[in-house]
Amino acid sequence: MKTIERAARALCKFDGHAENIRFEGGPMWQSYVPQVRALLVSVRATAPAGADAETWRTMIEAALAEGDGI
């Protein structure tokens, strides 16, 4: 399971919804993908300075790239 999907499913459950019920033609969790992407973009902007910054950004970029197929 990709990072964005995992996070979207978690948000869906957090809101009290069954992740696989149908909503607007797809599983409910898919409606949370925009929120997850917005969060990752925000986190990417707050990457720490220094040597760990590139690792941080690389992890966020990889997660965002995974979501392109959702």
C-alpha atoms as one frame of an Amber mdcrd trajectory, in Angstrom:
protein
   0.000   0.000   0.000   1.364   3.395  -0.947   2.038   6.121   1.609  -0.723
   8.448   0.396  -3.285   5.656   0.312  -2.308   4.521   3.814  -2.645   8.074
   5.149  -5.959   8.659   3.331  -7.368   5.447   4.788  -6.238   6.519   8.262
  -7.937   9.918   7.919 -11.083   8.252   6.667 -11.158   5.945   9.694 -10.350
   8.889  11.997 -13.463  10.652  10.697 -15.494   7.540  11.544 -16.064   6.305
   8.001 -15.592   2.816   6.633 -12.732   3.238   4.181 -14.213   1.091   1.400
 -17.812   2.299   1.327 -18.696   3.884  -2.005 -18.569   7.659  -2.237 -18.802
   9.606  -5.490 -17.979   6.534  -7.554 -14.981   5.273  -5.590 -13.986   4.047
  -2.177 -14.469   6.624   0.574 -10.760   6.785   1.420  -9.999   8.265  -2.014
 -11.880  11.418  -1.084  -9.144  12.076   1.504  -6.245  12.026  -0.987  -6.292
  15.825  -1.568  -5.985  16.466   2.175  -3.082  14.040   2.469  -1.282  15.641
  -0.478  -1.811  19.116   1.017  -0.378  17.934   4.321   2.702  16.414   2.659
   3.319  19.603   0.671   3.084  21.594   3.901   5.458  19.254   5.718   7.905
  19.411   2.815   8.010  23.202   3.213   9.045  22.843   6.848  12.000  20.525
   6.212  14.754  21.023   8.768  17.969  22.763   7.801  21.210  20.883   7.551
  22.249  17.444   6.371  18.905  15.850   7.199  16.992  18.333   5.047  17.685
  16.459   1.813  16.639  13.124   3.341  13.457  14.761   4.641  12.605  16.248
   1.254  13.417  12.998  -0.550  11.002  11.051   1.663   8.217  13.593   1.121
   8.843  13.733  -2.642   8.715   9.926  -2.828   5.389   9.864  -0.972   3.936
  12.560  -3.226   5.115  10.733  -6.355   3.443   7.527  -5.142   0.111   9.313
  -5.091   0.225  10.267  -8.751  -1.423   6.987  -9.713  -4.327   7.295  -7.284
